[in-house]
Amino acid sequence: MARHIHELLGDLPRRLSVPQVAELLGVREPTVYRWLRDGEIPAYKVGSTWVILRDEVCDHLEVRHNRHGAQA
């Protein structure tokens, strides 16, 4: 699965913006900001700016994906 996520998102810039993450995940920007504040998406806050690294988002998605046969 890791290769698939990295291949799928590999064309994105190394640093993602909040609008890019919102589009990628199919949610609105306020949702992304809430997830950033709550630590649901890996990122770094520098002053008032969020630094979101593509590879960290890929790794995070890889760990959290639903696996066949996984129980809820």
PDB file of N, CA, C, O and CB in Angstrom:
ATOM      1  N   MET A   1       0.821  -1.200   0.000  1.00  0.00           N
ATOM      2  CA  MET A   1       0.000   0.000   0.000  1.00  0.00           C
ATOM      3  C   MET A   1       0.860   1.257   0.000  1.00  0.00           C
ATOM      4  O   MET A   1       0.505   2.241  -0.648  1.00  0.00           O
ATOM      5  CB  MET A   1      -0.931   0.002   1.202  1.00  0.00           C
ATOM      6  N   ALA A   2       1.977   1.243   0.710  1.00  0.00           N
ATOM      7  CA  ALA A   2       2.825   2.435   0.810  1.00  0.00           C
ATOM      8  C   ALA A   2       3.242   2.923  -0.560  1.00  0.00           C
ATOM      9  O   ALA A   2       3.183   4.120  -0.838  1.00  0.00           O
ATOM     10  CB  ALA A   2       4.062   2.148   1.657  1.00  0.00           C
ATOM     11  N   ARG A   3       3.658   2.017  -1.412  1.00  0.00           N
ATOM     12  CA  ARG A   3       4.086   2.401  -2.755  1.00  0.00           C
ATOM     13  C   ARG A   3       2.944   3.069  -3.507  1.00  0.00           C
ATOM     14  O   ARG A   3       3.166   4.033  -4.240  1.00  0.00           O
ATOM     15  CB  ARG A   3       4.592   1.176  -3.534  1.00  0.00           C
ATOM     16  N   HIS A   4       1.723   2.567  -3.333  1.00  0.00           N
ATOM     17  CA  HIS A   4       0.588   3.113  -4.060  1.00  0.00           C
ATOM     18  C   HIS A   4       0.304   4.548  -3.629  1.00  0.00           C
ATOM     19  O   HIS A   4       0.069   5.409  -4.477  1.00  0.00           O
ATOM     20  CB  HIS A   4      -0.648   2.242  -3.847  1.00  0.00           C
ATOM     21  N   ILE A   5       0.320   4.813  -2.351  1.00  0.00           N
ATOM     22  CA  ILE A   5       0.085   6.170  -1.854  1.00  0.00           C
ATOM     23  C   ILE A   5       1.172   7.103  -2.355  1.00  0.00           C
ATOM     24  O   ILE A   5       0.874   8.190  -2.848  1.00  0.00           O
ATOM     25  CB  ILE A   5       0.031   6.190  -0.313  1.00  0.00           C
ATOM     26  N   HIS A   6       2.420   6.697  -2.237  1.00  0.00           N
ATOM     27  CA  HIS A   6       3.521   7.551  -2.665  1.00  0.00           C
ATOM     28  C   HIS A   6       3.498   7.759  -4.188  1.00  0.00           C
ATOM     29  O   HIS A   6       3.837   8.841  -4.668  1.00  0.00           O
ATOM     30  CB  HIS A   6       4.866   6.940  -2.230  1.00  0.00           C
ATOM     31  N   GLU A   7       3.106   6.746  -4.934  1.00  0.00           N
ATOM     32  CA  GLU A   7       2.992   6.902  -6.383  1.00  0.00           C
ATOM     33  C   GLU A   7       1.837   7.838  -6.731  1.00  0.00           C
ATOM     34  O   GLU A   7       1.956   8.680  -7.622  1.00  0.00           O
ATOM     35  CB  GLU A   7       2.792   5.532  -7.061  1.00  0.00           C
ATOM     36  N   LEU A   8       0.736   7.686  -6.032  1.00  0.00           N
ATOM     37  CA  LEU A   8      -0.447   8.502  -6.287  1.00  0.00           C
ATOM     38  C   LEU A   8      -0.187   9.981  -5.990  1.00  0.00           C
ATOM     39  O   LEU A   8      -0.632  10.856  -6.732  1.00  0.00           O
ATOM     40  CB  LEU A   8      -1.620   7.999  -5.450  1.00  0.00           C
ATOM     41  N   LEU A   9       0.526  10.248  -4.915  1.00  0.00           N
ATOM     42  CA  LEU A   9       0.740  11.634  -4.485  1.00  0.00           C
ATOM     43  C   LEU A   9       2.115  12.169  -4.861  1.00  0.00           C
ATOM     44  O   LEU A   9       2.439  13.314  -4.549  1.00  0.00           O
ATOM     45  CB  LEU A   9       0.557  11.741  -2.994  1.00  0.00           C
ATOM     46  N   GLY A  10       2.916  11.361  -5.520  1.00  0.00           N
ATOM     47  CA  GLY A  10       4.291  11.732  -5.831  1.00  0.00           C
ATOM     48  C   GLY A  10       4.450  12.948  -6.717  1.00  0.00           C
ATOM     49  O   GLY A  10       5.504  13.584  -6.701  1.00  0.00           O
ATOM     50  N   ASP A  11       3.428  13.289  -7.492  1.00  0.00           N
ATOM     51  CA  ASP A  11       3.520  14.458  -8.364  1.00  0.00           C
ATOM     52  C   ASP A  11       3.217  15.766  -7.634  1.00  0.00           C
ATOM     53  O   ASP A  11       3.456  16.850  -8.166  1.00  0.00           O
ATOM     54  CB  ASP A  11       2.575  14.300  -9.532  1.00  0.00           C
ATOM     55  N   LEU A  12       2.694  15.660  -6.420  1.00  0.00           N
ATOM     56  CA  LEU A  12       2.409  16.865  -5.641  1.00  0.00           C
ATOM     57  C   LEU A  12       3.715  17.474  -5.136  1.00  0.00           C
ATOM     58  O   LEU A  12       4.720  16.774  -5.014  1.00  0.00           O
ATOM     59  CB  LEU A  12       1.464  16.543  -4.454  1.00  0.00           C
ATOM     60  N   PRO A  13       3.706  18.771  -4.844  1.00  0.00           N
ATOM     61  CA  PRO A  13       4.921  19.380  -4.292  1.00  0.00           C
ATOM     62  C   PRO A  13       5.253  18.776  -2.930  1.00  0.00           C
ATOM     63  O   PRO A  13       4.380  18.233  -2.254  1.00  0.00           O
ATOM     64  CB  PRO A  13       4.754  20.912  -4.169  1.00  0.00           C
ATOM     65  N   ARG A  14       6.501  18.872  -2.540  1.00  0.00           N
ATOM     66  CA  ARG A  14       6.940  18.301  -1.253  1.00  0.00           C
ATOM     67  C   ARG A  14       6.251  18.964  -0.074  1.00  0.00           C
ATOM     68  O   ARG A  14       6.021  18.332   0.957  1.00  0.00           O
ATOM     69  CB  ARG A  14       8.452  18.435  -1.099  1.00  0.00           C
ATOM     70  N   ARG A  15       5.922  20.236  -0.227  1.00  0.00           N
ATOM     71  CA  ARG A  15       5.207  20.974   0.815  1.00  0.00           C
ATOM     72  C   ARG A  15       3.806  21.272   0.300  1.00  0.00           C
ATOM     73  O   ARG A  15       3.639  21.851  -0.774  1.00  0.00           O
ATOM     74  CB  ARG A  15       5.961  22.299   1.207  1.00  0.00           C
ATOM     75  N   LEU A  16       2.801  20.871   1.073  1.00  0.00           N
ATOM     76  CA  LEU A  16       1.413  21.038   0.658  1.00  0.00           C
ATOM     77  C   LEU A  16       0.762  22.215   1.377  1.00  0.00           C
ATOM     78  O   LEU A  16       1.111  22.544   2.510  1.00  0.00           O
ATOM     79  CB  LEU A  16       0.622  19.758   0.921  1.00  0.00           C
ATOM     80  N   SER A  17      -0.184  22.833   0.697  1.00  0.00           N
ATOM     81  CA  SER A  17      -0.971  23.902   1.300  1.00  0.00           C
ATOM     82  C   SER A  17      -2.259  23.304   1.878  1.00  0.00           C
ATOM     83  O   SER A  17      -2.638  22.177   1.559  1.00  0.00           O
ATOM     84  CB  SER A  17      -1.293  25.019   0.252  1.00  0.00           C
ATOM     85  N   VAL A  18      -2.906  24.070   2.717  1.00  0.00           N
ATOM     86  CA  VAL A  18      -4.194  23.633   3.264  1.00  0.00           C
ATOM     87  C   VAL A  18      -5.201  23.390   2.137  1.00  0.00           C
ATOM     88  O   VAL A  18      -5.893  22.372   2.170  1.00  0.00           O
ATOM     89  CB  VAL A  18      -4.745  24.683   4.257  1.00  0.00           C
ATOM     90  N   PRO A  19      -5.316  24.281   1.138  1.00  0.00           N
ATOM     91  CA  PRO A  19      -6.251  23.985   0.041  1.00  0.00           C
ATOM     92  C   PRO A  19      -5.905  22.693  -0.711  1.00  0.00           C
ATOM     93  O   PRO A  19      -6.805  21.964  -1.129  1.00  0.00           O
ATOM     94  CB  PRO A  19      -6.273  25.147  -0.939  1.00  0.00           C
ATOM     95  N   GLN A  20      -4.626  22.407  -0.884  1.00  0.00           N
ATOM     96  CA  GLN A  20      -4.240  21.167  -1.568  1.00  0.00           C
ATOM     97  C   GLN A  20      -4.646  19.948  -0.752  1.00  0.00           C
ATOM     98  O   GLN A  20      -5.144  18.967  -1.304  1.00  0.00           O
ATOM     99  CB  GLN A  20      -2.724  21.142  -1.830  1.00  0.00           C
ATOM    100  N   VAL A  21      -4.437  20.005   0.556  1.00  0.00           N
ATOM    101  CA  VAL A  21      -4.813  18.878   1.414  1.00  0.00           C
ATOM    102  C   VAL A  21      -6.331  18.705   1.414  1.00  0.00           C
ATOM    103  O   VAL A  21      -6.831  17.582   1.367  1.00  0.00           O
ATOM    104  CB  VAL A  21      -4.292  19.090   2.860  1.00  0.00           C
ATOM    105  N   ALA A  22      -7.057  19.813   1.467  1.00  0.00           N
ATOM    106  CA  ALA A  22      -8.524  19.742   1.434  1.00  0.00           C
ATOM    107  C   ALA A  22      -9.003  19.079   0.150  1.00  0.00           C
ATOM    108  O   ALA A  22      -9.877  18.212   0.182  1.00  0.00           O
ATOM    109  CB  ALA A  22      -9.139  21.149   1.563  1.00  0.00           C
ATOM    110  N   GLU A  23      -8.438  19.483  -0.964  1.00  0.00           N
ATOM    111  CA  GLU A  23      -8.831  18.877  -2.247  1.00  0.00           C
ATOM    112  C   GLU A  23      -8.455  17.399  -2.291  1.00  0.00           C
ATOM    113  O   GLU A  23      -9.246  16.561  -2.723  1.00  0.00           O
ATOM    114  CB  GLU A  23      -8.168  19.624  -3.424  1.00  0.00           C
ATOM    115  N   LEU A  24      -7.261  17.094  -1.846  1.00  0.00           N
ATOM    116  CA  LEU A  24      -6.780  15.717  -1.842  1.00  0.00           C
ATOM    117  C   LEU A  24      -7.690  14.798  -1.039  1.00  0.00           C
ATOM    118  O   LEU A  24      -7.991  13.683  -1.464  1.00  0.00           O
ATOM    119  CB  LEU A  24      -5.371  15.659  -1.286  1.00  0.00           C
ATOM    120  N   LEU A  25      -8.125  15.271   0.121  1.00  0.00           N
ATOM    121  CA  LEU A  25      -8.922  14.433   1.020  1.00  0.00           C
ATOM    122  C   LEU A  25     -10.432  14.625   0.840  1.00  0.00           C
ATOM    123  O   LEU A  25     -11.231  13.955   1.495  1.00  0.00           O
ATOM    124  CB  LEU A  25      -8.545  14.728   2.455  1.00  0.00           C
ATOM    125  N   GLY A  26     -10.812  15.533  -0.041  1.00  0.00           N
ATOM    126  CA  GLY A  26     -12.233  15.724  -0.332  1.00  0.00           C
ATOM    127  C   GLY A  26     -13.008  16.364   0.805  1.00  0.00           C
ATOM    128  O   GLY A  26     -14.170  16.033   1.039  1.00  0.00           O
ATOM    129  N   VAL A  27     -12.359  17.285   1.513  1.00  0.00           N
ATOM    130  CA  VAL A  27     -13.018  17.991   2.611  1.00  0.00           C
ATOM    131  C   VAL A  27     -12.825  19.495   2.422  1.00  0.00           C
ATOM    132  O   VAL A  27     -12.097  19.932   1.531  1.00  0.00           O
ATOM    133  CB  VAL A  27     -12.458  17.528   3.993  1.00  0.00           C
ATOM    134  N   ARG A  28     -13.481  20.270   3.264  1.00  0.00           N
ATOM    135  CA  ARG A  28     -13.331  21.728   3.205  1.00  0.00           C
ATOM    136  C   ARG A  28     -12.129  22.166   4.034  1.00  0.00           C
ATOM    137  O   ARG A  28     -11.683  21.445   4.926  1.00  0.00           O
ATOM    138  CB  ARG A  28     -14.615  22.433   3.706  1.00  0.00           C
ATOM    139  N   GLU A  29     -11.616  23.339   3.735  1.00  0.00           N
ATOM    140  CA  GLU A  29     -10.442  23.861   4.428  1.00  0.00           C
ATOM    141  C   GLU A  29     -10.615  23.958   5.948  1.00  0.00           C
ATOM    142  O   GLU A  29      -9.680  23.634   6.680  1.00  0.00           O
ATOM    143  CB  GLU A  29     -10.106  25.216   3.881  1.00  0.00           C
ATOM    144  N   PRO A  30     -11.793  24.397   6.454  1.00  0.00           N
ATOM    145  CA  PRO A  30     -11.936  24.436   7.920  1.00  0.00           C
ATOM    146  C   PRO A  30     -11.734  23.059   8.572  1.00  0.00           C
ATOM    147  O   PRO A  30     -11.231  22.958   9.691  1.00  0.00           O
ATOM    148  CB  PRO A  30     -13.319  24.975   8.289  1.00  0.00           C
ATOM    149  N   THR A  31     -12.130  22.016   7.861  1.00  0.00           N
ATOM    150  CA  THR A  31     -11.924  20.660   8.379  1.00  0.00           C
ATOM    151  C   THR A  31     -10.438  20.354   8.469  1.00  0.00           C
ATOM    152  O   THR A  31      -9.982  19.779   9.457  1.00  0.00           O
ATOM    153  CB  THR A  31     -12.632  19.618   7.486  1.00  0.00           C
ATOM    154  N   VAL A  32      -9.682  20.732   7.451  1.00  0.00           N
ATOM    155  CA  VAL A  32      -8.230  20.509   7.470  1.00  0.00           C
ATOM    156  C   VAL A  32      -7.603  21.272   8.623  1.00  0.00           C
ATOM    157  O   VAL A  32      -6.761  20.728   9.338  1.00  0.00           O
ATOM    158  CB  VAL A  32      -7.586  20.937   6.131  1.00  0.00           C
ATOM    159  N   TYR A  33      -7.998  22.523   8.814  1.00  0.00           N
ATOM    160  CA  TYR A  33      -7.448  23.298   9.933  1.00  0.00           C
ATOM    161  C   TYR A  33      -7.767  22.642  11.271  1.00  0.00           C
ATOM    162  O   TYR A  33      -6.918  22.617  12.162  1.00  0.00           O
ATOM    163  CB  TYR A  33      -7.995  24.729   9.910  1.00  0.00           C
ATOM    164  N   ARG A  34      -8.972  22.115  11.423  1.00  0.00           N
ATOM    165  CA  ARG A  34      -9.337  21.423  12.667  1.00  0.00           C
ATOM    166  C   ARG A  34      -8.461  20.182  12.853  1.00  0.00           C
ATOM    167  O   ARG A  34      -7.955  19.935  13.948  1.00  0.00           O
ATOM    168  CB  ARG A  34     -10.841  21.026  12.657  1.00  0.00           C
ATOM    169  N   TRP A  35      -8.284  19.404  11.783  1.00  0.00           N
ATOM    170  CA  TRP A  35      -7.440  18.214  11.860  1.00  0.00           C
ATOM    171  C   TRP A  35      -6.003  18.580  12.190  1.00  0.00           C
ATOM    172  O   TRP A  35      -5.339  17.867  12.941  1.00  0.00           O
ATOM    173  CB  TRP A  35      -7.491  17.439  10.548  1.00  0.00           C
ATOM    174  N   LEU A  36      -5.515  19.689  11.636  1.00  0.00           N
ATOM    175  CA  LEU A  36      -4.159  20.135  11.950  1.00  0.00           C
ATOM    176  C   LEU A  36      -4.043  20.490  13.429  1.00  0.00           C
ATOM    177  O   LEU A  36      -3.105  20.062  14.102  1.00  0.00           O
ATOM    178  CB  LEU A  36      -3.771  21.345  11.079  1.00  0.00           C
ATOM    179  N   ARG A  37      -4.993  21.271  13.932  1.00  0.00           N
ATOM    180  CA  ARG A  37      -4.971  21.653  15.356  1.00  0.00           C
ATOM    181  C   ARG A  37      -5.057  20.435  16.263  1.00  0.00           C
ATOM    182  O   ARG A  37      -4.406  20.383  17.306  1.00  0.00           O
ATOM    183  CB  ARG A  37      -6.123  22.611  15.671  1.00  0.00           C
ATOM    184  N   ASP A  38      -5.870  19.449  15.860  1.00  0.00           N
ATOM    185  CA  ASP A  38      -6.080  18.251  16.687  1.00  0.00           C
ATOM    186  C   ASP A  38      -4.996  17.192  16.499  1.00  0.00           C
ATOM    187  O   ASP A  38      -5.006  16.167  17.181  1.00  0.00           O
ATOM    188  CB  ASP A  38      -7.426  17.645  16.371  1.00  0.00           C
ATOM    189  N   GLY A  39      -4.067  17.433  15.582  1.00  0.00           N
ATOM    190  CA  GLY A  39      -2.992  16.471  15.344  1.00  0.00           C
ATOM    191  C   GLY A  39      -3.393  15.292  14.488  1.00  0.00           C
ATOM    192  O   GLY A  39      -2.676  14.292  14.450  1.00  0.00           O
ATOM    193  N   GLU A  40      -4.514  15.379  13.803  1.00  0.00           N
ATOM    194  CA  GLU A  40      -4.970  14.286  12.940  1.00  0.00           C
ATOM    195  C   GLU A  40      -4.159  14.201  11.651  1.00  0.00           C
ATOM    196  O   GLU A  40      -4.058  13.139  11.038  1.00  0.00           O
ATOM    197  CB  GLU A  40      -6.444  14.461  12.609  1.00  0.00           C
ATOM    198  N   ILE A  41      -3.586  15.326  11.252  1.00  0.00           N
ATOM    199  CA  ILE A  41      -2.721  15.376  10.081  1.00  0.00           C
ATOM    200  C   ILE A  41      -1.357  15.841  10.563  1.00  0.00           C
ATOM    201  O   ILE A  41      -1.271  16.852  11.261  1.00  0.00           O
ATOM    202  CB  ILE A  41      -3.298  16.328   8.960  1.00  0.00           C
ATOM    203  N   PRO A  42      -0.285  15.131  10.211  1.00  0.00           N
ATOM    204  CA  PRO A  42       1.045  15.557  10.661  1.00  0.00           C
ATOM    205  C   PRO A  42       1.449  16.872   9.993  1.00  0.00           C
ATOM    206  O   PRO A  42       1.367  17.010   8.772  1.00  0.00           O
ATOM    207  CB  PRO A  42       2.093  14.462  10.359  1.00  0.00           C
ATOM    208  N   ALA A  43       1.881  17.825  10.799  1.00  0.00           N
ATOM    209  CA  ALA A  43       2.286  19.130  10.276  1.00  0.00           C
ATOM    210  C   ALA A  43       3.040  19.881  11.365  1.00  0.00           C
ATOM    211  O   ALA A  43       3.105  19.454  12.517  1.00  0.00           O
ATOM    212  CB  ALA A  43       1.050  19.952   9.787  1.00  0.00           C
ATOM    213  N   TYR A  44       3.600  20.999  10.966  1.00  0.00           N
ATOM    214  CA  TYR A  44       4.356  21.855  11.878  1.00  0.00           C
ATOM    215  C   TYR A  44       3.790  23.255  11.780  1.00  0.00           C
ATOM    216  O   TYR A  44       3.541  23.756  10.683  1.00  0.00           O
ATOM    217  CB  TYR A  44       5.884  21.842  11.548  1.00  0.00           C
ATOM    218  N   LYS A  45       3.586  23.889  12.922  1.00  0.00           N
ATOM    219  CA  LYS A  45       3.097  25.267  12.906  1.00  0.00           C
ATOM    220  C   LYS A  45       4.277  26.188  13.172  1.00  0.00           C
ATOM    221  O   LYS A  45       4.936  26.102  14.208  1.00  0.00           O
ATOM    222  CB  LYS A  45       1.959  25.486  13.963  1.00  0.00           C
ATOM    223  N   VAL A  46       4.524  27.064  12.219  1.00  0.00           N
ATOM    224  CA  VAL A  46       5.595  28.048  12.328  1.00  0.00           C
ATOM    225  C   VAL A  46       4.921  29.413  12.298  1.00  0.00           C
ATOM    226  O   VAL A  46       4.465  29.866  11.249  1.00  0.00           O
ATOM    227  CB  VAL A  46       6.669  27.893  11.168  1.00  0.00           C
ATOM    228  N   GLY A  47       4.862  30.056  13.442  1.00  0.00           N
ATOM    229  CA  GLY A  47       4.101  31.300  13.535  1.00  0.00           C
ATOM    230  C   GLY A  47       2.642  30.998  13.281  1.00  0.00           C
ATOM    231  O   GLY A  47       2.037  30.198  13.996  1.00  0.00           O
ATOM    232  N   SER A  48       2.074  31.624  12.276  1.00  0.00           N
ATOM    233  CA  SER A  48       0.673  31.361  11.934  1.00  0.00           C
ATOM    234  C   SER A  48       0.539  30.471  10.697  1.00  0.00           C
ATOM    235  O   SER A  48      -0.560  30.281  10.177  1.00  0.00           O
ATOM    236  CB  SER A  48      -0.063  32.676  11.702  1.00  0.00           C
ATOM    237  N   THR A  49       1.664  29.931  10.235  1.00  0.00           N
ATOM    238  CA  THR A  49       1.679  29.130   9.012  1.00  0.00           C
ATOM    239  C   THR A  49       1.837  27.651   9.323  1.00  0.00           C
ATOM    240  O   THR A  49       2.661  27.272  10.155  1.00  0.00           O
ATOM    241  CB  THR A  49       2.802  29.590   8.090  1.00  0.00           C
ATOM    242  N   TRP A  50       1.059  26.825   8.667  1.00  0.00           N
ATOM    243  CA  TRP A  50       1.192  25.379   8.784  1.00  0.00           C
ATOM    244  C   TRP A  50       2.116  24.871   7.686  1.00  0.00           C
ATOM    245  O   TRP A  50       1.953  25.217   6.516  1.00  0.00           O
ATOM    246  CB  TRP A  50      -0.193  24.684   8.704  1.00  0.00           C
ATOM    247  N   VAL A  51       3.080  24.055   8.069  1.00  0.00           N
ATOM    248  CA  VAL A  51       3.968  23.398   7.116  1.00  0.00           C
ATOM    249  C   VAL A  51       3.540  21.935   7.063  1.00  0.00           C
ATOM    250  O   VAL A  51       3.670  21.202   8.043  1.00  0.00           O
ATOM    251  CB  VAL A  51       5.496  23.551   7.524  1.00  0.00           C
ATOM    252  N   ILE A  52       3.031  21.524   5.912  1.00  0.00           N
ATOM    253  CA  ILE A  52       2.509  20.171   5.727  1.00  0.00           C
ATOM    254  C   ILE A  52       3.377  19.491   4.675  1.00  0.00           C
ATOM    255  O   ILE A  52       3.422  19.924   3.524  1.00  0.00           O
ATOM    256  CB  ILE A  52       0.987  20.184   5.298  1.00  0.00           C
ATOM    257  N   LEU A  53       4.061  18.433   5.071  1.00  0.00           N
ATOM    258  CA  LEU A  53       4.973  17.744   4.166  1.00  0.00           C
ATOM    259  C   LEU A  53       4.282  16.544   3.521  1.00  0.00           C
ATOM    260  O   LEU A  53       3.723  15.685   4.202  1.00  0.00           O
ATOM    261  CB  LEU A  53       6.237  17.294   4.915  1.00  0.00           C
ATOM    262  N   ARG A  54       4.337  16.509   2.196  1.00  0.00           N
ATOM    263  CA  ARG A  54       3.678  15.446   1.421  1.00  0.00           C
ATOM    264  C   ARG A  54       4.046  14.048   1.910  1.00  0.00           C
ATOM    265  O   ARG A  54       3.164  13.212   2.105  1.00  0.00           O
ATOM    266  CB  ARG A  54       4.038  15.578  -0.049  1.00  0.00           C
ATOM    267  N   ASP A  55       5.333  13.785   2.109  1.00  0.00           N
ATOM    268  CA  ASP A  55       5.752  12.442   2.487  1.00  0.00           C
ATOM    269  C   ASP A  55       5.223  12.041   3.862  1.00  0.00           C
ATOM    270  O   ASP A  55       4.922  10.869   4.089  1.00  0.00           O
ATOM    271  CB  ASP A  55       7.264  12.348   2.471  1.00  0.00           C
ATOM    272  N   GLU A  56       5.108  12.998   4.777  1.00  0.00           N
ATOM    273  CA  GLU A  56       4.547  12.686   6.099  1.00  0.00           C
ATOM    274  C   GLU A  56       3.055  12.399   6.007  1.00  0.00           C
ATOM    275  O   GLU A  56       2.538  11.536   6.716  1.00  0.00           O
ATOM    276  CB  GLU A  56       4.799  13.845   7.077  1.00  0.00           C
ATOM    277  N   VAL A  57       2.367  13.122   5.137  1.00  0.00           N
ATOM    278  CA  VAL A  57       0.942  12.849   4.924  1.00  0.00           C
ATOM    279  C   VAL A  57       0.779  11.461   4.303  1.00  0.00           C
ATOM    280  O   VAL A  57      -0.106  10.704   4.702  1.00  0.00           O
ATOM    281  CB  VAL A  57       0.293  13.941   4.013  1.00  0.00           C
ATOM    282  N   CYS A  58       1.620  11.127   3.337  1.00  0.00           N
ATOM    283  CA  CYS A  58       1.588   9.791   2.719  1.00  0.00           C
ATOM    284  C   CYS A  58       1.790   8.705   3.766  1.00  0.00           C
ATOM    285  O   CYS A  58       1.033   7.736   3.819  1.00  0.00           O
ATOM    286  CB  CYS A  58       2.665   9.673   1.624  1.00  0.00           C
ATOM    287  N   ASP A  59       2.811   8.868   4.596  1.00  0.00           N
ATOM    288  CA  ASP A  59       3.095   7.875   5.636  1.00  0.00           C
ATOM    289  C   ASP A  59       1.920   7.752   6.603  1.00  0.00           C
ATOM    290  O   ASP A  59       1.563   6.650   7.019  1.00  0.00           O
ATOM    291  CB  ASP A  59       4.377   8.249   6.403  1.00  0.00           C
ATOM    292  N   HIS A  60       1.328   8.881   6.955  1.00  0.00           N
ATOM    293  CA  HIS A  60       0.188   8.898   7.875  1.00  0.00           C
ATOM    294  C   HIS A  60      -1.010   8.165   7.263  1.00  0.00           C
ATOM    295  O   HIS A  60      -1.670   7.377   7.941  1.00  0.00           O
ATOM    296  CB  HIS A  60      -0.199  10.353   8.229  1.00  0.00           C
ATOM    297  N   LEU A  61      -1.286   8.424   5.985  1.00  0.00           N
ATOM    298  CA  LEU A  61      -2.386   7.746   5.315  1.00  0.00           C
ATOM    299  C   LEU A  61      -2.138   6.248   5.205  1.00  0.00           C
ATOM    300  O   LEU A  61      -3.058   5.442   5.333  1.00  0.00           O
ATOM    301  CB  LEU A  61      -2.606   8.338   3.936  1.00  0.00           C
ATOM    302  N   GLU A  62      -0.888   5.891   4.966  1.00  0.00           N
ATOM    303  CA  GLU A  62      -0.535   4.475   4.857  1.00  0.00           C
ATOM    304  C   GLU A  62      -0.853   3.731   6.153  1.00  0.00           C
ATOM    305  O   GLU A  62      -1.415   2.636   6.120  1.00  0.00           O
ATOM    306  CB  GLU A  62       0.954   4.318   4.510  1.00  0.00           C
ATOM    307  N   VAL A  63      -0.504   4.308   7.263  1.00  0.00           N
ATOM    308  CA  VAL A  63      -0.712   3.667   8.566  1.00  0.00           C
ATOM    309  C   VAL A  63      -2.199   3.571   8.896  1.00  0.00           C
ATOM    310  O   VAL A  63      -2.634   2.618   9.541  1.00  0.00           O
ATOM    311  CB  VAL A  63       0.025   4.443   9.672  1.00  0.00           C
ATOM    312  N   ARG A  64      -2.963   4.542   8.462  1.00  0.00           N
ATOM    313  CA  ARG A  64      -4.377   4.618   8.863  1.00  0.00           C
ATOM    314  C   ARG A  64      -5.342   4.013   7.853  1.00  0.00           C
ATOM    315  O   ARG A  64      -6.552   4.061   8.075  1.00  0.00           O
ATOM    316  CB  ARG A  64      -4.756   6.047   9.095  1.00  0.00           C
ATOM    317  N   HIS A  65      -4.863   3.453   6.765  1.00  0.00           N
ATOM    318  CA  HIS A  65      -5.791   2.942   5.749  1.00  0.00           C
ATOM    319  C   HIS A  65      -6.521   1.690   6.238  1.00  0.00           C
ATOM    320  O   HIS A  65      -6.028   0.961   7.099  1.00  0.00           O
ATOM    321  CB  HIS A  65      -5.037   2.633   4.448  1.00  0.00           C
ATOM    322  N   ASN A  66      -7.695   1.461   5.675  1.00  0.00           N
ATOM    323  CA  ASN A  66      -8.483   0.273   5.993  1.00  0.00           C
ATOM    324  C   ASN A  66      -7.878  -0.916   5.269  1.00  0.00           C
ATOM    325  O   ASN A  66      -7.664  -0.878   4.057  1.00  0.00           O
ATOM    326  CB  ASN A  66      -9.980   0.461   5.600  1.00  0.00           C
ATOM    327  N   ARG A  67      -7.612  -1.945   6.003  1.00  0.00           N
ATOM    328  CA  ARG A  67      -7.066  -3.164   5.411  1.00  0.00           C
ATOM    329  C   ARG A  67      -8.187  -4.177   5.242  1.00  0.00           C
ATOM    330  O   ARG A  67      -9.115  -4.233   6.049  1.00  0.00           O
ATOM    331  CB  ARG A  67      -5.921  -3.750   6.283  1.00  0.00           C
ATOM    332  N   HIS A  68      -8.092  -4.970   4.196  1.00  0.00           N
ATOM    333  CA  HIS A  68      -9.070  -6.022   3.951  1.00  0.00           C
ATOM    334  C   HIS A  68      -9.131  -6.935   5.174  1.00  0.00           C
ATOM    335  O   HIS A  68      -8.112  -7.440   5.646  1.00  0.00           O
ATOM    336  CB  HIS A  68      -8.713  -6.831   2.667  1.00  0.00           C
ATOM    337  N   GLY A  69     -10.341  -7.131   5.668  1.00  0.00           N
ATOM    338  CA  GLY A  69     -10.515  -8.027   6.803  1.00  0.00           C
ATOM    339  C   GLY A  69     -10.310  -7.361   8.150  1.00  0.00           C
ATOM    340  O   GLY A  69     -10.456  -8.017   9.182  1.00  0.00           O
ATOM    341  N   ALA A  70      -9.977  -6.080   8.173  1.00  0.00           N
ATOM    342  CA  ALA A  70      -9.774  -5.385   9.441  1.00  0.00           C
ATOM    343  C   ALA A  70     -11.122  -5.206  10.133  1.00  0.00           C
ATOM    344  O   ALA A  70     -12.142  -4.997   9.475  1.00  0.00           O
ATOM    345  CB  ALA A  70      -9.079  -4.009   9.219  1.00  0.00           C
ATOM    346  N   GLN A  71     -11.122  -5.288  11.422  1.00  0.00           N
ATOM    347  CA  GLN A  71     -12.342  -5.137  12.182  1.00  0.00           C
ATOM    348  C   GLN A  71     -12.439  -3.716  12.704  1.00  0.00           C
ATOM    349  O   GLN A  71     -11.430  -3.111  13.066  1.00  0.00           O
ATOM    350  CB  GLN A  71     -12.399  -6.147  13.332  1.00  0.00           C
ATOM    351  N   ALA A  72     -13.647  -3.186  12.744  1.00  0.00           N
ATOM    352  CA  ALA A  72     -13.866  -1.812  13.209  1.00  0.00           C
ATOM    353  C   ALA A  72     -13.815  -1.728  14.710  1.00  0.00           C
ATOM    354  O   ALA A  72     -13.978  -0.646  15.273  1.00  0.00           O
ATOM    355  CB  ALA A  72     -15.196  -1.283  12.714  1.00  0.00           C
TER     356      ALA A  72
END
